[in-house]
Amino acid sequence: MEEPYRLTPQTALRVAILGVLALGIFAVLFLRLWALQILSGSHYLGEAQNNQQRAVPIEAPRGVILDRNGRVLVTNVAGTAVSLWPADLPKGEGRDTEIRRLARVLRVPRKRILAQIKERASDPLTPITLQVAVHPDQVAYILEHKDEFPGVRISQTYLRRYKAEALATHLLGHVGQISEEQVKQLRKVGYKAGDVIGQAGVEATYDRYLRGQAGAAELTVDSLGRPRGELQPKVQEKPGNAVRLTIDIALQRAAERAIRYGIELAREDEQWAANGGAIVALDPRDGEIL
């Protein structure tokens, strides 16, 4: 007859130690779970809700540019923009498929989209403006196939309209999206990636007065970055200031016509090198450029 197994004092001690360790581990896990659920529950709930909310900048209309007599030289017109949140792009082959599809629909080079995404690699939550002044047919296609374009959003924007057209373009300048190098230089004074700023002429020189202050809104999105609600405005945008110049647009037009007429006369006289000219008119009372 076999003798029944007996628990020796050494074995009993080991079992007791293992039991205490197991109870200790379970106690630590229980306390951690309790802390997450009870003490920090509201904090993590807020974090989860924030992950569903996307901050959307609201562009402020730039100020108008006037001549000395109050005639409008530059103003704004409504336009449509297509923006992309790089963080919401699908992974793997789906990412490249969507970029190719976007390039084809918007008729922009695929390499340009990839370059823009690469430029924003350090800030994937800031939207990239892919195209402005988008044709209604392109907008309709994207909206109809929105499930194929996660991270893409259609929004209203402001386009600059130069009412004098080609007249004084060198003086008035133009606007464009801020570059990575410009962001580094101007970040301290409030500029950030995605801003539209003056790139030349009056638009650049007086940009801080013309640009206004952007607003902000929140957009509810799902896990794929697709909108699941309407924009909720949070901060109202403030339009830029009007800038009044000393120039007289009628005088500028007359000067341009005079130069063209002079070039025509010179070419009739076989002076083929005559291809341009310059006129500067000043107000003798105060030296203002007209």
C-alpha positions in Angstrom: 0.0 0.0 0.0 1.4 3.4 -1.1 1.9 6.0 1.5 -0.2 9.2 0.8 1.6 12.3 -0.4 2.6 14.5 2.5 3.2 18.3 2.3 6.6 18.9 3.8 7.3 22.2 5.6 9.6 23.4 2.8 6.9 22.7 0.1 4.3 24.4 2.2 6.4 27.5 2.6 6.9 27.6 -1.2 3.2 27.3 -1.9 2.5 30.0 0.7 5.0 32.4 -1.0 3.5 31.7 -4.4 0.1 32.3 -3.1 1.1 35.6 -1.5 2.7 36.7 -4.8 -0.3 35.7 -6.8 -2.6 37.6 -4.4 -0.3 40.6 -4.6 -0.3 40.7 -8.4 -4.1 40.4 -8.5 -4.3 43.2 -5.9 -2.1 45.5 -8.0 -4.1 44.7 -11.1 -7.4 45.3 -9.3 -6.1 48.6 -7.9 -4.9 49.8 -11.3 -8.3 48.8 -12.9 -10.1 50.7 -10.1 -7.9 53.8 -10.6 -8.6 53.8 -14.4 -12.3 53.2 -14.0 -13.1 55.4 -11.0 -10.3 57.9 -10.4 -9.3 58.6 -14.0 -12.5 57.6 -15.8 -13.6 61.1 -16.6 -10.1 62.0 -17.9 -9.9 59.2 -20.3 -13.5 59.7 -21.4 -12.5 63.3 -22.3 -9.5 62.0 -24.2 -11.7 59.6 -26.2 -14.1 62.4 -27.0 -11.3 64.6 -28.1 -10.1 61.9 -30.5 -13.5 62.2 -32.2 -13.3 65.9 -32.6 -11.2 67.5 -35.3 -10.1 71.2 -35.0 -10.8 72.9 -38.3 -9.3 76.4 -39.0 -11.7 78.9 -40.5 -10.0 81.2 -42.9 -10.5 85.0 -42.4 -11.2 87.1 -45.5 -8.2 89.3 -46.4 -8.7 93.0 -46.4 -9.4 94.9 -49.6 -6.7 97.1 -51.3 -7.9 100.6 -52.5 -6.3 103.3 -54.5 -6.0 106.9 -53.3 -9.6 107.7 -54.4 -11.1 104.6 -52.7 -11.4 102.6 -55.9 -11.2 98.8 -55.2 -8.0 97.3 -56.7 -8.1 93.9 -54.9 -11.0 92.2 -53.3 -12.3 88.7 -52.4 -14.6 86.3 -54.2 -16.0 83.0 -52.9 -14.4 79.8 -53.9 -14.2 76.1 -53.1 -11.1 74.3 -51.7 -10.2 70.7 -51.3 -8.2 69.9 -48.2 -6.6 66.7 -47.0 -5.7 65.5 -43.4 -2.7 63.2 -43.9 -3.3 61.4 -40.6 -6.6 60.1 -42.0 -5.2 58.5 -45.1 -5.5 54.7 -45.2 -2.4 52.5 -44.6 -0.5 50.5 -47.2 -1.8 50.3 -50.8 -5.0 52.1 -49.9 -3.0 55.2 -49.3 -1.4 55.2 -52.7 -4.7 54.4 -54.4 -6.5 57.3 -52.8 -3.6 59.8 -53.7 -3.7 58.6 -57.3 -7.5 58.9 -57.4 -7.3 62.5 -56.0 -4.6 63.5 -58.4 -6.8 62.3 -61.3 -10.0 64.0 -60.1 -8.3 67.3 -59.2 -6.0 67.2 -62.2 -2.9 67.9 -60.1 0.4 66.0 -60.3 0.6 63.0 -57.9 4.1 64.0 -57.1 2.9 67.4 -55.9 0.5 65.9 -53.5 3.2 63.5 -52.1 5.5 66.5 -51.7 2.9 68.4 -49.7 2.3 65.4 -47.5 6.0 64.9 -46.9 6.4 68.6 -46.1 3.8 68.2 -43.3 5.2 64.9 -42.0 5.8 66.5 -38.6 2.3 67.9 -38.4 -0.2 65.3 -39.9 -3.2 66.8 -38.1 -3.0 70.1 -40.0 -5.0 70.0 -43.2 -3.2 70.4 -46.6 -4.9 72.5 -49.2 -4.7 70.5 -52.4 -6.6 72.7 -54.8 -8.6 76.0 -54.7 -11.2 77.3 -57.3 -12.3 73.7 -57.8 -14.8 73.1 -60.5 -18.4 72.1 -59.4 -18.1 68.8 -61.3 -15.0 67.9 -59.3 -16.7 68.8 -56.0 -19.8 66.8 -56.9 -17.7 63.7 -57.8 -15.8 63.8 -54.5 -19.0 64.3 -52.5 -20.7 61.4 -54.3 -17.7 59.1 -53.6 -16.8 60.5 -50.2 -16.3 57.0 -48.7 -13.4 56.5 -51.2 -11.7 59.7 -50.0 -11.2 59.4 -46.2 -9.5 62.5 -44.8 -10.6 64.7 -47.7 -12.9 67.7 -47.0 -14.6 70.3 -49.2 -14.8 73.8 -47.8 -15.5 77.3 -48.8 -12.6 79.7 -49.1 -11.7 83.2 -50.3 -10.0 83.9 -53.6 -8.3 87.2 -54.4 -9.7 89.1 -57.3 -7.4 91.7 -58.9 -9.9 94.1 -60.5 -7.3 95.9 -62.5 -6.3 92.5 -64.0 -2.8 92.7 -65.4 -2.4 96.4 -64.5 0.1 97.1 -61.7 0.5 93.4 -61.0 4.2 94.0 -60.0 3.0 96.5 -57.5 0.0 94.6 -56.0 1.7 91.2 -55.9 -0.1 88.0 -55.1 -0.9 85.5 -52.3 0.0 81.8 -51.8 0.2 79.1 -49.2 3.0 79.6 -46.7 6.2 77.6 -47.3 8.0 75.4 -44.8 10.9 78.0 -44.7 8.5 80.9 -44.2 6.8 79.0 -41.3 10.2 78.7 -39.6 10.8 82.4 -40.0 7.3 83.7 -39.1 6.2 81.2 -36.4 7.1 83.6 -33.6 4.6 86.2 -34.9 1.7 83.8 -35.2 2.0 82.2 -38.7 1.5 78.5 -39.0 1.5 75.8 -41.7 -1.5 76.0 -44.0 -1.8 79.9 -43.8 -2.3 81.8 -47.0 0.0 84.9 -47.0 1.2 87.6 -49.3 4.1 86.4 -51.5 5.0 89.6 -53.3 4.2 93.3 -53.7 1.7 95.1 -51.5 0.2 91.7 -50.5 3.5 90.7 -48.9 4.6 94.1 -47.5 1.3 94.7 -45.7 0.3 91.1 -45.0 0.1 91.5 -41.2 -2.7 94.1 -41.8 -4.5 92.4 -44.7 -4.5 88.8 -43.4 -7.0 89.1 -40.5 -7.4 86.5 -37.7 -8.5 82.9 -38.5 -11.4 81.4 -36.6 -11.8 77.8 -35.4 -14.5 75.2 -35.5 -14.9 71.5 -34.4 -15.9 68.6 -36.6 -17.0 65.2 -35.4 -15.3 62.4 -37.3 -15.3 58.6 -37.2 -12.2 56.3 -36.8 -11.5 56.8 -40.6 -11.6 60.6 -40.4 -14.9 60.8 -42.2 -17.2 63.7 -41.1 -20.1 62.6 -38.9 -21.8 66.0 -38.3 -21.8 69.6 -39.1 -19.0 72.1 -38.3 -19.5 73.6 -34.9 -18.0 77.2 -34.8 -15.9 77.9 -31.7 -14.0 81.1 -32.5 -15.3 83.7 -34.9 -12.8 84.8 -37.6 -11.9 88.5 -38.0 -11.6 90.0 -41.4 -8.3 91.8 -42.4 -8.0 95.6 -42.6 -8.4 97.5 -45.8 -5.2 99.1 -47.1 -5.4 102.4 -49.0 -2.5 103.2 -51.4 -1.3 106.5 -52.7 -1.5 105.4 -56.3 -4.2 106.6 -58.7 -5.3 103.6 -60.8 -6.5 105.8 -63.6 -3.1 107.5 -63.8 -1.4 104.1 -63.7 -3.6 102.9 -66.6 -2.8 106.1 -68.6 1.0 105.6 -68.0 0.8 102.0 -69.2 -1.0 103.0 -72.3 1.6 105.7 -72.9 4.4 103.2 -72.7 2.7 100.8 -75.1 2.2 103.6 -77.5 5.8 104.6 -77.2 6.9 101.1 -77.9 4.7 100.9 -81.0 6.2 104.1 -82.3 9.8 102.9 -81.7 9.2 99.7 -83.5 7.7 101.5 -86.5 11.0 103.4 -86.6 12.8 100.0 -86.5 13.9 100.4 -82.9 13.4 96.7 -82.1 15.2 96.9 -78.8 12.3 99.0 -77.4 10.4 96.5 -75.4 9.6 98.3 -72.1 9.7 101.5 -70.1 9.0 103.1 -66.8 7.1 106.1 -65.6 7.2 107.5 -62.0 4.7 110.2 -61.1 5.0 112.0 -57.7 2.8 114.5 -55.9 5.1 117.6 -55.6 3.4 118.6 -52.4 4.3 115.6 -50.3 6.3 113.2 -52.6 3.6 110.5 -52.7 3.9 108.0 -55.5 0.9 108.3 -57.9 
